[in-house]
Each structure stands twice: as structure tokens, then as C-alpha cells.
Amino acid sequence: MWNLALCGFDPQLKVPPCKSSAHRRSKVLLLIILSLSTTVTLVVLVLLFVLLKCRKKDRKLRSILDISPQETWRRISYQELVRATCRFNEHNLLGKGHFGSIYKGRLGDDMELAVKVFYQQFEEAFTSFELNVK
């Protein structure tokens, strides 16, 4: 019978020399290096993926913010405002202030809006309007 685990340096027993502990250490070191490099590579790939996703969202947000207000504004006639607020019905009243009332309304294309109606033409009323719009 042969004992394959038997090793040493004895010419009489004719057994193979034992592998040195340096050889084992190099195998362990190689295994550690391979596992670390694989882990680092995976972490870098995940970070790149996350960065690219964030950049894509940032571009979408910037494109939305780049639309100028003039492109989204639309002229609405007084008659459309009267229809949208049901003739400025009290059911559509959102609130009252010193210079006027604010009504909610819905246009024919289902666009919701708020309409401020001024009581009197004061310079303060115009300033109030500017502050509400801004």
C-alpha cells in the first residue's frame, strides 16, 4: 500500500520530498490576490453603473428646467376664464385677500388654473399681483 500523504527526505524510504511551506504560502497569496481583484472590479463596475444612472436623471431634470416659461404660457380670454370658473362661482373660491379673490378653474382642455380677480385698481394691487405671480 502507498500512503500518498507520506513525504520527507529519506533515501531509504524512497518517499517524495515534502512541499515547502513557501509553496503553500504562494498558493494562498495567489488566491487572496485573485479574490481581492475580483471584488475590486465588481465594486468599480457597480459604482460606474450608479454614476451613469445618476447622470441620466440629471440630464432629464436639466432638459425639463431648460424650457422657458414663454414656451409654456398661453393666452386665455376673459370668456374662457368665466367659463372655467363657472362665472366665478363661490364653490370655486380658493381665498380672499385685501385686493381680490382667487378662484380655481378648469379650461376646456382639462388644464387647471387659479384666477385672481382684483377688487379695485390700486397700485398696491398690482404689486400684490406681481408678488403672487413671481
N, CA, C and O atoms as CSV, one atom per row, in Angstrom:
chain,resi,resn,atom,element,x,y,z
A,1,MET,N,N,0.841,-1.178,0.000
A,1,MET,CA,C,0.000,0.000,0.000
A,1,MET,C,C,0.875,1.227,0.000
A,1,MET,O,O,1.988,1.249,0.526
A,2,TRP,N,N,0.314,2.248,-0.619
A,2,TRP,CA,C,1.034,3.527,-0.690
A,2,TRP,C,C,0.293,4.563,0.144
A,2,TRP,O,O,-0.936,4.618,0.124
A,3,ASN,N,N,1.022,5.363,0.860
A,3,ASN,CA,C,0.445,6.479,1.582
A,3,ASN,C,C,0.874,7.736,0.851
A,3,ASN,O,O,2.014,8.182,0.983
A,4,LEU,N,N,-0.036,8.304,0.085
A,4,LEU,CA,C,0.301,9.461,-0.747
A,4,LEU,C,C,0.600,10.696,0.085
A,4,LEU,O,O,1.243,11.625,-0.405
A,5,ALA,N,N,0.147,10.727,1.335
A,5,ALA,CA,C,0.402,11.884,2.175
A,5,ALA,C,C,1.786,11.812,2.820
A,5,ALA,O,O,2.233,12.776,3.440
A,6,LEU,N,N,2.465,10.668,2.676
A,6,LEU,CA,C,3.778,10.488,3.282
A,6,LEU,C,C,4.829,11.203,2.445
A,6,LEU,O,O,4.891,11.028,1.228
A,7,CYS,N,N,5.664,12.022,3.116
A,7,CYS,CA,C,6.709,12.735,2.408
A,7,CYS,C,C,7.887,12.937,3.347
A,7,CYS,O,O,7.768,12.763,4.560
A,8,GLY,N,N,8.998,13.297,2.787
A,8,GLY,CA,C,10.180,13.573,3.599
A,8,GLY,C,C,11.436,13.430,2.773
A,8,GLY,O,O,11.367,13.197,1.566
A,9,PHE,N,N,12.575,13.567,3.408
A,9,PHE,CA,C,13.818,13.411,2.677
A,9,PHE,C,C,14.599,12.267,3.311
A,9,PHE,O,O,15.497,12.464,4.130
A,10,ASP,N,N,14.217,11.074,2.899
A,10,ASP,CA,C,14.903,9.891,3.389
A,10,ASP,C,C,15.102,8.953,2.208
A,10,ASP,O,O,14.139,8.376,1.704
A,11,PRO,N,N,16.369,8.796,1.754
A,11,PRO,CA,C,16.605,7.965,0.579
A,11,PRO,C,C,16.247,6.493,0.812
A,11,PRO,O,O,15.943,5.782,-0.147
A,12,GLN,N,N,16.274,6.043,2.005
A,12,GLN,CA,C,15.968,4.639,2.276
A,12,GLN,C,C,14.479,4.350,2.108
A,12,GLN,O,O,14.105,3.283,1.621
A,13,LEU,N,N,13.623,5.300,2.510
A,13,LEU,CA,C,12.172,5.081,2.392
A,13,LEU,C,C,11.647,5.377,0.992
A,13,LEU,O,O,10.529,4.997,0.643
A,14,LYS,N,N,12.447,6.045,0.215
A,14,LYS,CA,C,12.091,6.397,-1.176
A,14,LYS,C,C,10.728,7.103,-1.236
A,14,LYS,O,O,9.851,6.732,-2.017
A,15,VAL,N,N,10.577,8.133,-0.388
A,15,VAL,CA,C,9.347,8.948,-0.413
A,15,VAL,C,C,9.677,10.286,-1.043
A,15,VAL,O,O,10.810,10.759,-0.954
A,16,PRO,N,N,8.688,10.897,-1.682
A,16,PRO,CA,C,8.955,12.187,-2.322
A,16,PRO,C,C,9.222,13.264,-1.271
A,16,PRO,O,O,8.722,13.183,-0.149
A,17,PRO,N,N,10.018,14.278,-1.644
A,17,PRO,CA,C,10.265,15.359,-0.691
A,17,PRO,C,C,8.976,16.128,-0.404
A,17,PRO,O,O,8.120,16.273,-1.277
A,18,CYS,N,N,8.852,16.612,0.815
A,18,CYS,CA,C,7.668,17.392,1.200
A,18,CYS,C,C,7.690,18.745,0.496
A,18,CYS,O,O,8.743,19.353,0.301
A,19,LYS,N,N,6.497,19.193,0.123
A,19,LYS,CA,C,6.398,20.527,-0.480
A,19,LYS,C,C,6.658,21.540,0.612
A,19,LYS,O,O,6.216,21.381,1.750
A,20,SER,N,N,7.372,22.570,0.254
A,20,SER,CA,C,7.738,23.561,1.268
A,20,SER,C,C,6.536,24.417,1.650
A,20,SER,O,O,5.578,24.545,0.888
A,21,SER,N,N,6.606,24.992,2.831
A,21,SER,CA,C,5.530,25.872,3.277
A,21,SER,C,C,5.497,27.143,2.431
A,21,SER,O,O,4.455,27.793,2.349
A,22,ALA,N,N,6.613,27.511,1.801
A,22,ALA,CA,C,6.649,28.683,0.910
A,22,ALA,C,C,5.747,28.447,-0.293
A,22,ALA,O,O,5.083,29.367,-0.770
A,23,HIS,N,N,5.726,27.209,-0.782
A,23,HIS,CA,C,4.861,26.881,-1.917
A,23,HIS,C,C,3.394,27.050,-1.532
A,23,HIS,O,O,2.598,27.581,-2.306
A,24,ARG,N,N,3.044,26.591,-0.324
A,24,ARG,CA,C,1.665,26.744,0.162
A,24,ARG,C,C,1.321,28.218,0.339
A,24,ARG,O,O,0.233,28.668,-0.021
A,25,ARG,N,N,2.271,28.956,0.901
A,25,ARG,CA,C,2.029,30.392,1.088
A,25,ARG,C,C,1.791,31.095,-0.240
A,25,ARG,O,O,0.926,31.967,-0.322
A,26,SER,N,N,2.519,30.746,-1.260
A,26,SER,CA,C,2.336,31.399,-2.561
A,26,SER,C,C,0.961,31.073,-3.140
A,26,SER,O,O,0.340,31.926,-3.775
A,27,LYS,N,N,0.478,29.838,-2.926
A,27,LYS,CA,C,-0.872,29.489,-3.399
A,27,LYS,C,C,-1.931,30.295,-2.656
A,27,LYS,O,O,-2.874,30.793,-3.271
A,28,VAL,N,N,-1.784,30.426,-1.350
A,28,VAL,CA,C,-2.736,31.195,-0.545
A,28,VAL,C,C,-2.700,32.660,-0.955
A,28,VAL,O,O,-3.741,33.305,-1.081
A,29,LEU,N,N,-1.490,33.181,-1.164
A,29,LEU,CA,C,-1.340,34.580,-1.586
A,29,LEU,C,C,-1.993,34.812,-2.947
A,29,LEU,O,O,-2.659,35.824,-3.161
A,30,LEU,N,N,-1.794,33.865,-3.860
A,30,LEU,CA,C,-2.415,33.975,-5.185
A,30,LEU,C,C,-3.938,33.968,-5.073
A,30,LEU,O,O,-4.620,34.735,-5.752
A,31,LEU,N,N,-4.464,33.102,-4.218
A,31,LEU,CA,C,-5.908,33.037,-4.010
A,31,LEU,C,C,-6.446,34.346,-3.434
A,31,LEU,O,O,-7.495,34.826,-3.863
A,32,ILE,N,N,-5.738,34.922,-2.469
A,32,ILE,CA,C,-6.160,36.202,-1.873
A,32,ILE,C,C,-6.138,37.316,-2.907
A,32,ILE,O,O,-7.070,38.116,-2.984
A,33,ILE,N,N,-5.075,37.369,-3.702
A,33,ILE,CA,C,-4.963,38.420,-4.722
A,33,ILE,C,C,-6.082,38.301,-5.749
A,33,ILE,O,O,-6.685,39.303,-6.133
A,34,LEU,N,N,-6.360,37.078,-6.194
A,34,LEU,CA,C,-7.433,36.880,-7.183
A,34,LEU,C,C,-8.795,37.296,-6.620
A,34,LEU,O,O,-9.575,37.961,-7.301
A,35,SER,N,N,-9.076,36.903,-5.378
A,35,SER,CA,C,-10.384,37.254,-4.807
A,35,SER,C,C,-10.494,38.763,-4.577
A,35,SER,O,O,-11.554,39.344,-4.810
A,36,LEU,N,N,-9.415,39.401,-4.125
A,36,LEU,CA,C,-9.448,40.864,-3.937
A,36,LEU,C,C,-9.628,41.600,-5.259
A,36,LEU,O,O,-10.416,42.542,-5.346
A,37,SER,N,N,-8.904,41.175,-6.281
A,37,SER,CA,C,-9.019,41.867,-7.576
A,37,SER,C,C,-10.417,41.695,-8.166
A,37,SER,O,O,-10.949,42.616,-8.786
A,38,THR,N,N,-11.009,40.519,-7.976
A,38,THR,CA,C,-12.379,40.302,-8.453
A,38,THR,C,C,-13.360,41.197,-7.707
A,38,THR,O,O,-14.253,41.784,-8.319
A,39,THR,N,N,-13.203,41.304,-6.404
A,39,THR,CA,C,-14.079,42.148,-5.598
A,39,THR,C,C,-13.949,43.609,-5.994
A,39,THR,O,O,-14.954,44.300,-6.164
A,40,VAL,N,N,-12.725,44.080,-6.141
A,40,VAL,CA,C,-12.498,45.487,-6.531
A,40,VAL,C,C,-13.111,45.757,-7.902
A,40,VAL,O,O,-13.734,46.800,-8.101
A,41,THR,N,N,-12.947,44.847,-8.839
A,41,THR,CA,C,-13.522,45.015,-10.177
A,41,THR,C,C,-15.036,45.118,-10.109
A,41,THR,O,O,-15.632,45.971,-10.767
A,42,LEU,N,N,-15.665,44.252,-9.314
A,42,LEU,CA,C,-17.122,44.298,-9.182
A,42,LEU,C,C,-17.588,45.609,-8.555
A,42,LEU,O,O,-18.583,46.184,-8.998
A,43,VAL,N,N,-16.886,46.086,-7.535
A,43,VAL,CA,C,-17.259,47.351,-6.889
A,43,VAL,C,C,-17.145,48.506,-7.872
A,43,VAL,O,O,-18.024,49.367,-7.920
A,44,VAL,N,N,-16.075,48.534,-8.654
A,44,VAL,CA,C,-15.889,49.604,-9.647
A,44,VAL,C,C,-17.003,49.566,-10.680
A,44,VAL,O,O,-17.524,50.614,-11.061
A,45,LEU,N,N,-17.379,48.373,-11.141
A,45,LEU,CA,C,-18.461,48.262,-12.128
A,45,LEU,C,C,-19.795,48.748,-11.569
A,45,LEU,O,O,-20.548,49.428,-12.266
A,46,VAL,N,N,-20.094,48.403,-10.315
A,46,VAL,CA,C,-21.344,48.851,-9.690
A,46,VAL,C,C,-21.339,50.374,-9.551
A,46,VAL,O,O,-22.347,51.022,-9.831
A,47,LEU,N,N,-20.215,50.950,-9.123
A,47,LEU,CA,C,-20.129,52.409,-8.993
A,47,LEU,C,C,-20.312,53.105,-10.331
A,47,LEU,O,O,-21.001,54.122,-10.408
A,48,LEU,N,N,-19.705,52.573,-11.387
A,48,LEU,CA,C,-19.885,53.155,-12.726
A,48,LEU,C,C,-21.348,53.099,-13.151
A,48,LEU,O,O,-21.871,54.062,-13.712
A,49,PHE,N,N,-22.002,51.982,-12.888
A,49,PHE,CA,C,-23.411,51.839,-13.239
A,49,PHE,C,C,-24.261,52.883,-12.516
A,49,PHE,O,O,-25.117,53.526,-13.123
A,50,VAL,N,N,-24.017,53.045,-11.216
A,50,VAL,CA,C,-24.777,54.024,-10.422
A,50,VAL,C,C,-24.507,55.442,-10.928
A,50,VAL,O,O,-25.438,56.238,-11.055
A,51,LEU,N,N,-23.253,55.764,-11.214
A,51,LEU,CA,C,-22.912,57.093,-11.733
A,51,LEU,C,C,-23.624,57.382,-13.048
A,51,LEU,O,O,-24.149,58.477,-13.249
A,52,LEU,N,N,-23.639,56.405,-13.933
A,52,LEU,CA,C,-24.301,56.610,-15.223
A,52,LEU,C,C,-25.801,56.819,-15.044
A,52,LEU,O,O,-26.395,57.645,-15.737
A,53,LYS,N,N,-26.419,56.084,-14.125
A,53,LYS,CA,C,-27.852,56.263,-13.862
A,53,LYS,C,C,-28.132,57.669,-13.332
A,53,LYS,O,O,-29.074,58.328,-13.775
A,54,CYS,N,N,-27.302,58.130,-12.373
A,54,CYS,CA,C,-27.491,59.468,-11.802
A,54,CYS,C,C,-27.314,60.545,-12.858
A,54,CYS,O,O,-28.047,61.533,-12.876
A,55,ARG,N,N,-26.350,60.354,-13.728
A,55,ARG,CA,C,-26.103,61.338,-14.784
A,55,ARG,C,C,-27.289,61.429,-15.728
A,55,ARG,O,O,-27.665,62.519,-16.159
A,56,LYS,N,N,-27.877,60.281,-16.048
A,56,LYS,CA,C,-29.033,60.252,-16.939
A,56,LYS,C,C,-30.206,61.023,-16.334
A,56,LYS,O,O,-30.874,61.794,-17.022
A,57,LYS,N,N,-30.452,60.803,-15.020
A,57,LYS,CA,C,-31.540,61.515,-14.337
A,57,LYS,C,C,-31.265,63.013,-14.317
A,57,LYS,O,O,-32.178,63.819,-14.499
A,58,ASP,N,N,-30.001,63.386,-14.095
A,58,ASP,CA,C,-29.622,64.801,-14.051
A,58,ASP,C,C,-29.867,65.467,-15.398
A,58,ASP,O,O,-30.328,66.607,-15.459
A,59,ARG,N,N,-29.554,64.747,-16.486
A,59,ARG,CA,C,-29.796,65.307,-17.829
A,59,ARG,C,C,-31.286,65.521,-18.076
A,59,ARG,O,O,-31.686,66.543,-18.635
A,60,LYS,N,N,-32.111,64.553,-17.656
A,60,LYS,CA,C,-33.561,64.687,-17.835
A,60,LYS,C,C,-34.078,65.895,-17.075
A,60,LYS,O,O,-34.880,66.666,-17.599
A,61,LEU,N,N,-33.614,66.064,-15.823
A,61,LEU,CA,C,-34.053,67.184,-14.998
A,61,LEU,C,C,-33.637,68.500,-15.624
A,61,LEU,O,O,-34.426,69.445,-15.656
A,62,ARG,N,N,-32.383,68.581,-16.133
A,62,ARG,CA,C,-31.919,69.816,-16.760
A,62,ARG,C,C,-32.733,70.144,-18.008
A,62,ARG,O,O,-33.032,71.312,-18.259
A,63,SER,N,N,-33.093,69.130,-18.794
A,63,SER,CA,C,-33.865,69.394,-20.007
A,63,SER,C,C,-35.258,69.908,-19.661
A,63,SER,O,O,-35.812,70.729,-20.392
A,64,ILE,N,N,-35.825,69.438,-18.564
A,64,ILE,CA,C,-37.134,69.931,-18.127
A,64,ILE,C,C,-37.022,71.380,-17.674
A,64,ILE,O,O,-37.887,72.199,-17.984
A,65,LEU,N,N,-35.951,71.701,-16.937
A,65,LEU,CA,C,-35.780,73.060,-16.423
A,65,LEU,C,C,-35.394,74.050,-17.506
A,65,LEU,O,O,-35.592,75.253,-17.334
A,66,ASP,N,N,-34.843,73.570,-18.629
A,66,ASP,CA,C,-34.409,74.466,-19.701
A,66,ASP,C,C,-35.572,75.046,-20.499
A,66,ASP,O,O,-35.375,75.998,-21.254
A,67,ILE,N,N,-36.774,74.499,-20.355
A,67,ILE,CA,C,-37.924,75.014,-21.091
A,67,ILE,C,C,-38.246,76.402,-20.551
A,67,ILE,O,O,-38.460,76.579,-19.352
A,68,SER,N,N,-38.278,77.379,-21.444
A,68,SER,CA,C,-38.544,78.741,-20.987
A,68,SER,C,C,-40.028,78.920,-20.715
A,68,SER,O,O,-40.858,78.287,-21.367
A,69,PRO,N,N,-40.373,79.781,-19.754
A,69,PRO,CA,C,-41.788,79.975,-19.413
A,69,PRO,C,C,-42.620,80.431,-20.601
A,69,PRO,O,O,-43.798,80.085,-20.696
A,70,GLN,N,N,-42.028,81.205,-21.514
A,70,GLN,CA,C,-42.792,81.694,-22.661
A,70,GLN,C,C,-43.293,80.550,-23.531
A,70,GLN,O,O,-44.336,80.666,-24.174
A,71,GLU,N,N,-42.543,79.434,-23.554
A,71,GLU,CA,C,-42.968,78.296,-24.360
A,71,GLU,C,C,-44.173,77.589,-23.745
A,71,GLU,O,O,-44.929,76.925,-24.455
A,72,THR,N,N,-44.359,77.726,-22.438
A,72,THR,CA,C,-45.465,77.035,-21.788
A,72,THR,C,C,-46.648,77.961,-21.532
A,72,THR,O,O,-47.726,77.491,-21.170
A,73,TRP,N,N,-46.469,79.260,-21.713
A,73,TRP,CA,C,-47.563,80.202,-21.476
A,73,TRP,C,C,-48.546,80.149,-22.624
A,73,TRP,O,O,-48.209,79.788,-23.752
A,74,ARG,N,N,-49.777,80.523,-22.300
A,74,ARG,CA,C,-50.810,80.537,-23.322
A,74,ARG,C,C,-51.757,81.681,-22.996
A,74,ARG,O,O,-52.054,81.919,-21.826
A,75,ARG,N,N,-52.220,82.373,-23.980
A,75,ARG,CA,C,-53.178,83.460,-23.747
A,75,ARG,C,C,-54.562,82.874,-23.531
A,75,ARG,O,O,-55.007,81.997,-24.270
A,76,ILE,N,N,-55.235,83.379,-22.499
A,76,ILE,CA,C,-56.571,82.895,-22.159
A,76,ILE,C,C,-57.501,84.102,-22.121
A,76,ILE,O,O,-57.216,85.093,-21.449
A,77,SER,N,N,-58.595,84.013,-22.834
A,77,SER,CA,C,-59.519,85.145,-22.901
A,77,SER,C,C,-60.344,85.236,-21.621
A,77,SER,O,O,-60.422,84.283,-20.845
A,78,TYR,N,N,-60.956,86.398,-21.418
A,78,TYR,CA,C,-61.819,86.612,-20.257
A,78,TYR,C,C,-62.993,85.634,-20.300
A,78,TYR,O,O,-63.396,85.097,-19.268
A,79,GLN,N,N,-63.542,85.403,-21.502
A,79,GLN,CA,C,-64.668,84.473,-21.640
A,79,GLN,C,C,-64.269,83.057,-21.205
A,79,GLN,O,O,-65.062,82.354,-20.580
A,80,GLU,N,N,-63.041,82.640,-21.534
A,80,GLU,CA,C,-62.564,81.325,-21.106
A,80,GLU,C,C,-62.451,81.255,-19.583
A,80,GLU,O,O,-62.755,80.229,-18.975
A,81,LEU,N,N,-62.011,82.363,-18.973
A,81,LEU,CA,C,-61.892,82.406,-17.511
A,81,LEU,C,C,-63.260,82.329,-16.851
A,81,LEU,O,O,-63.431,81.657,-15.834
A,82,VAL,N,N,-64.245,83.029,-17.443
A,82,VAL,CA,C,-65.608,82.995,-16.899
A,82,VAL,C,C,-66.159,81.570,-16.968
A,82,VAL,O,O,-66.770,81.083,-16.017
A,83,ARG,N,N,-65.933,80.903,-18.120
A,83,ARG,CA,C,-66.404,79.519,-18.262
A,83,ARG,C,C,-65.659,78.577,-17.317
A,83,ARG,O,O,-66.267,77.696,-16.709
A,84,ALA,N,N,-64.338,78.762,-17.193
A,84,ALA,CA,C,-63.516,77.866,-16.374
A,84,ALA,C,C,-63.888,77.939,-14.899
A,84,ALA,O,O,-63.804,76.939,-14.187
A,85,THR,N,N,-64.299,79.116,-14.438
A,85,THR,CA,C,-64.635,79.299,-13.015
A,85,THR,C,C,-66.137,79.238,-12.765
A,85,THR,O,O,-66.598,79.544,-11.665
A,86,CYS,N,N,-66.905,78.844,-13.785
A,86,CYS,CA,C,-68.377,78.803,-13.697
A,86,CYS,C,C,-68.893,80.175,-13.261
A,86,CYS,O,O,-69.632,80.287,-12.283
A,87,ARG,N,N,-68.503,81.201,-13.988
A,87,ARG,CA,C,-68.896,82.599,-13.720
A,87,ARG,C,C,-68.444,83.043,-12.328
A,87,ARG,O,O,-69.174,83.726,-11.610
A,88,PHE,N,N,-67.221,82.638,-11.963
A,88,PHE,CA,C,-66.625,82.989,-10.667
A,88,PHE,C,C,-67.544,82.566,-9.513
A,88,PHE,O,O,-67.806,83.326,-8.581
A,89,ASN,N,N,-68.014,81.337,-9.617
A,89,ASN,CA,C,-68.916,80.765,-8.627
A,89,ASN,C,C,-68.209,80.629,-7.278
A,89,ASN,O,O,-67.015,80.333,-7.219
A,90,GLU,N,N,-68.971,80.852,-6.184
A,90,GLU,CA,C,-68.423,80.769,-4.830
A,90,GLU,C,C,-67.860,79.367,-4.528
A,90,GLU,O,O,-66.958,79.233,-3.701
A,91,HIS,N,N,-68.385,78.329,-5.192
A,91,HIS,CA,C,-67.866,76.965,-4.984
A,91,HIS,C,C,-66.410,76.850,-5.438
A,91,HIS,O,O,-65.681,75.972,-4.977
A,92,ASN,N,N,-65.991,77.734,-6.338
A,92,ASN,CA,C,-64.630,77.710,-6.865
A,92,ASN,C,C,-63.720,78.713,-6.164
A,92,ASN,O,O,-62.569,78.887,-6.565
A,93,LEU,N,N,-64.217,79.367,-5.134
A,93,LEU,CA,C,-63.422,80.361,-4.418
A,93,LEU,C,C,-62.352,79.662,-3.576
A,93,LEU,O,O,-62.656,78.816,-2.735
A,94,LEU,N,N,-61.098,80.037,-3.822
A,94,LEU,CA,C,-59.989,79.467,-3.056
A,94,LEU,C,C,-59.629,80.333,-1.857
A,94,LEU,O,O,-59.217,79.830,-0.812
A,95,GLY,N,N,-59.791,81.654,-2.026
A,95,GLY,CA,C,-59.445,82.540,-0.930
A,95,GLY,C,C,-59.672,83.985,-1.299
A,95,GLY,O,O,-59.819,84.328,-2.472
A,96,LYS,N,N,-59.699,84.852,-0.255
A,96,LYS,CA,C,-59.880,86.284,-0.462
A,96,LYS,C,C,-58.732,87.008,0.212
A,96,LYS,O,O,-58.238,86.586,1.257
A,97,GLY,N,N,-58.311,88.113,-0.407
A,97,GLY,CA,C,-57.255,88.932,0.161
A,97,GLY,C,C,-57.698,90.377,0.201
A,97,GLY,O,O,-58.873,90.678,-0.010
A,98,HIS,N,N,-56.753,91.283,0.475
A,98,HIS,CA,C,-57.081,92.710,0.547
A,98,HIS,C,C,-57.490,93.271,-0.805
A,98,HIS,O,O,-58.313,94.183,-0.879
A,99,PHE,N,N,-56.920,92.731,-1.873
A,99,PHE,CA,C,-57.121,93.348,-3.189
A,99,PHE,C,C,-57.962,92.517,-4.135
A,99,PHE,O,O,-58.267,92.971,-5.238
A,100,GLY,N,N,-58.350,91.300,-3.733
A,100,GLY,CA,C,-59.140,90.499,-4.652
A,100,GLY,C,C,-59.369,89.096,-4.149
A,100,GLY,O,O,-58.971,88.738,-3.040
A,101,SER,N,N,-60.021,88.305,-4.989
A,101,SER,CA,C,-60.337,86.909,-4.673
A,101,SER,C,C,-59.614,86.005,-5.657
A,101,SER,O,O,-59.295,86.403,-6.777
A,102,ILE,N,N,-59.361,84.767,-5.210
A,102,ILE,CA,C,-58.715,83.792,-6.082
A,102,ILE,C,C,-59.671,82.619,-6.266
A,102,ILE,O,O,-60.178,82.044,-5.302
A,103,TYR,N,N,-59.903,82.280,-7.543
A,103,TYR,CA,C,-60.814,81.203,-7.913
A,103,TYR,C,C,-60.050,80.095,-8.621
A,103,TYR,O,O,-59.081,80.348,-9.337
A,104,LYS,N,N,-60.498,78.865,-8.410
A,104,LYS,CA,C,-59.951,77.757,-9.191
A,104,LYS,C,C,-60.822,77.575,-10.417
A,104,LYS,O,O,-62.001,77.927,-10.421
A,105,GLY,N,N,-60.226,77.024,-11.448
A,105,GLY,CA,C,-60.976,76.800,-12.672
A,105,GLY,C,C,-60.377,75.674,-13.486
A,105,GLY,O,O,-59.259,75.224,-13.230
A,106,ARG,N,N,-61.138,75.223,-14.475
A,106,ARG,CA,C,-60.665,74.170,-15.380
A,106,ARG,C,C,-61.057,74.570,-16.800
A,106,ARG,O,O,-62.228,74.796,-17.105
A,107,LEU,N,N,-60.038,74.650,-17.658
A,107,LEU,CA,C,-60.276,75.016,-19.056
A,107,LEU,C,C,-60.819,73.822,-19.826
A,107,LEU,O,O,-60.883,72.710,-19.302
A,108,GLY,N,N,-61.205,74.059,-21.065
A,108,GLY,CA,C,-61.768,73.004,-21.909
A,108,GLY,C,C,-60.830,71.835,-22.138
A,108,GLY,O,O,-61.282,70.706,-22.330
A,109,ASP,N,N,-59.516,72.093,-22.122
A,109,ASP,CA,C,-58.541,71.009,-22.339
A,109,ASP,C,C,-58.122,70.348,-21.020
A,109,ASP,O,O,-57.091,69.680,-20.956
A,110,ASP,N,N,-58.929,70.540,-19.969
A,110,ASP,CA,C,-58.698,69.973,-18.629
A,110,ASP,C,C,-57.504,70.589,-17.899
A,110,ASP,O,O,-57.035,70.030,-16.907
A,111,MET,N,N,-57.014,71.717,-18.370
A,111,MET,CA,C,-55.929,72.397,-17.661
A,111,MET,C,C,-56.514,73.123,-16.462
A,111,MET,O,O,-57.449,73.910,-16.605
A,112,GLU,N,N,-55.955,72.856,-15.255
A,112,GLU,CA,C,-56.416,73.523,-14.045
A,112,GLU,C,C,-55.665,74.836,-13.879
A,112,GLU,O,O,-54.494,74.948,-14.244
A,113,LEU,N,N,-56.356,75.825,-13.323
A,113,LEU,CA,C,-55.714,77.122,-13.120
A,113,LEU,C,C,-56.312,77.832,-11.930
A,113,LEU,O,O,-57.373,77.465,-11.425
A,114,ALA,N,N,-55.595,78.870,-11.490
A,114,ALA,CA,C,-56.096,79.742,-10.426
A,114,ALA,C,C,-56.169,81.141,-11.008
A,114,ALA,O,O,-55.248,81.583,-11.695
A,115,VAL,N,N,-57.267,81.841,-10.732
A,115,VAL,CA,C,-57.506,83.165,-11.304
A,115,VAL,C,C,-57.650,84.163,-10.164
A,115,VAL,O,O,-58.458,83.966,-9.256
A,116,LYS,N,N,-56.858,85.244,-10.213
A,116,LYS,CA,C,-57.000,86.294,-9.201
A,116,LYS,C,C,-57.805,87.435,-9.817
A,116,LYS,O,O,-57.458,87.954,-10.878
A,117,VAL,N,N,-58.882,87.816,-9.137
A,117,VAL,CA,C,-59.751,88.909,-9.578
A,117,VAL,C,C,-59.550,90.072,-8.605
A,117,VAL,O,O,-59.762,89.929,-7.401
A,118,PHE,N,N,-59.138,91.224,-9.141
A,118,PHE,CA,C,-58.875,92.392,-8.297
A,118,PHE,C,C,-60.145,93.174,-8.041
A,118,PHE,O,O,-60.975,93.325,-8.937
A,119,TYR,N,N,-60.308,93.683,-6.801
A,119,TYR,CA,C,-61.486,94.476,-6.444
A,119,TYR,C,C,-61.393,95.858,-7.055
A,119,TYR,O,O,-62.334,96.332,-7.691
A,120,GLN,N,N,-60.257,96.500,-6.861
A,120,GLN,CA,C,-60.083,97.862,-7.362
A,120,GLN,C,C,-58.705,97.955,-7.983
A,120,GLN,O,O,-57.837,97.118,-7.731
A,121,GLN,N,N,-58.512,98.982,-8.797
A,121,GLN,CA,C,-57.209,99.123,-9.433
A,121,GLN,C,C,-56.310,100.018,-8.586
A,121,GLN,O,O,-56.183,101.211,-8.859
A,122,PHE,N,N,-55.695,99.450,-7.571
A,122,PHE,CA,C,-54.715,100.156,-6.760
A,122,PHE,C,C,-53.332,99.812,-7.268
A,122,PHE,O,O,-53.112,98.768,-7.882
A,123,GLU,N,N,-52.397,100.727,-6.995
A,123,GLU,CA,C,-51.015,100.397,-7.318
A,123,GLU,C,C,-50.572,99.224,-6.453
A,123,GLU,O,O,-49.785,98.384,-6.890
A,124,GLU,N,N,-51.089,99.168,-5.205
A,124,GLU,CA,C,-50.738,98.058,-4.317
A,124,GLU,C,C,-51.270,96.732,-4.859
A,124,GLU,O,O,-50.655,95.681,-4.680
A,125,ALA,N,N,-52.419,96.801,-5.523
A,125,ALA,CA,C,-52.993,95.582,-6.077
A,125,ALA,C,C,-52.063,95.013,-7.137
A,125,ALA,O,O,-51.881,93.798,-7.216
A,126,PHE,N,N,-51.479,95.872,-7.945
A,126,PHE,CA,C,-50.559,95.429,-8.979
A,126,PHE,C,C,-49.307,94.825,-8.342
A,126,PHE,O,O,-48.790,93.812,-8.814
A,127,THR,N,N,-48.828,95.449,-7.273
A,127,THR,CA,C,-47.662,94.936,-6.556
A,127,THR,C,C,-48.005,93.580,-5.967
A,127,THR,O,O,-47.187,92.661,-6.013
A,128,SER,N,N,-49.197,93.444,-5.416
A,128,SER,CA,C,-49.643,92.168,-4.855
A,128,SER,C,C,-49.681,91.104,-5.934
A,128,SER,O,O,-49.262,89.966,-5.719
A,129,PHE,N,N,-50.185,91.485,-7.093
A,129,PHE,CA,C,-50.259,90.556,-8.232
A,129,PHE,C,C,-48.849,90.101,-8.608
A,129,PHE,O,O,-48.598,88.911,-8.799
A,130,GLU,N,N,-47.941,91.061,-8.712
A,130,GLU,CA,C,-46.559,90.714,-9.070
A,130,GLU,C,C,-45.965,89.746,-8.062
A,130,GLU,O,O,-45.276,88.800,-8.444
A,131,LEU,N,N,-46.222,89.972,-6.779
A,131,LEU,CA,C,-45.677,89.071,-5.753
A,131,LEU,C,C,-46.295,87.677,-5.838
A,131,LEU,O,O,-45.607,86.677,-5.634
A,132,ASN,N,N,-47.597,87.612,-6.141
A,132,ASN,CA,C,-48.260,86.310,-6.239
A,132,ASN,C,C,-47.758,85.515,-7.441
A,132,ASN,O,O,-47.628,84.293,-7.373
A,133,VAL,N,N,-47.474,86.218,-8.548
A,133,VAL,CA,C,-47.038,85.528,-9.758
A,133,VAL,C,C,-45.579,85.102,-9.621
A,133,VAL,O,O,-45.199,84.001,-10.020
A,134,LYS,N,N,-44.782,85.979,-9.060
A,134,LYS,CA,C,-43.349,85.710,-9.029
A,134,LYS,C,C,-43.015,84.518,-8.266
A,134,LYS,O,O,-41.841,84.167,-8.152
